Amino acid sequence: MKRIDPTATIRPTPEANGYLKVLKNNGAFSRMVDAYIFAAAYAIKNNLDIFPIPSAGRQDLINIGIVEDDVRLGLEAGVHAICKRNNRPEPTDSREVLEILSQYAEAGLKILKQRWDGKVGIQIQDDVRKIIGS
């Protein structure tokens, strides 16, 4: 299983970056990276459809090394498992694992944005607790 290089940078699309700022500013998440990682995990768990993300316009968020190693390991294993489940080729290097993870994060953010439309931070936090508990 390929691991993500901890010095690799998470680079969301401008749309995702804007929504991550909203989630941080309304208090739903204390860090934008936490919302991004949650969205990726949500999308992997729900086997959402993913699509390639254009590299143009993507913005540096933070090095993935800020995410706890056990969380990164779980996400990396999730990427490999879902590729296998969906009969897709497994990633062959760190960059490819991060790109697939980013595709899941972007897909998850789109669905969660719809789900959380009109909700304030505390309501989103309650929904996150429900999602984690299910």
Rosetta blueprint (number, residue, H / E / L):
1 M L
2 K L
3 R L
4 I L
5 D L
6 P L
7 T L
8 A L
9 T E
10 I E
11 R L
12 P L
13 T L
14 P H
15 E H
16 A H
17 N H
18 G H
19 Y H
20 L H
21 K H
22 V H
23 L H
24 K H
25 N H
26 N L
27 G L
28 A L
29 F L
30 S L
31 R L
32 M H
33 V H
34 D H
35 A H
36 Y H
37 I H
38 F H
39 A H
40 A H
41 A H
42 Y H
43 A H
44 I H
45 K H
46 N L
47 N L
48 L L
49 D L
50 I L
51 F L
52 P L
53 I L
54 P L
55 S L
56 A L
57 G L
58 R L
59 Q L
60 D L
61 L L
62 I E
63 N E
64 I H
65 G H
66 I H
67 V L
68 E L
69 D H
70 D H
71 V H
72 R H
73 L H
74 G H
75 L H
76 E H
77 A H
78 G H
79 V H
80 H H
81 A H
82 I H
83 C H
84 K H
85 R H
86 N L
87 N L
88 R L
89 P L
90 E L
91 P L
92 T L
93 D L
94 S H
95 R H
96 E H
97 V H
98 L H
99 E H
100 I H
101 L H
102 S H
103 Q H
104 Y H
105 A H
106 E H
107 A H
108 G H
109 L H
110 K H
111 I H
112 L H
113 K H
114 Q H
115 R H
116 W L
117 D L
118 G L
119 K L
120 V L
121 G H
122 I H
123 Q H
124 I H
125 Q H
126 D H
127 D H
128 V H
129 R H
130 K H
131 I H
132 I H
133 G H
134 S L
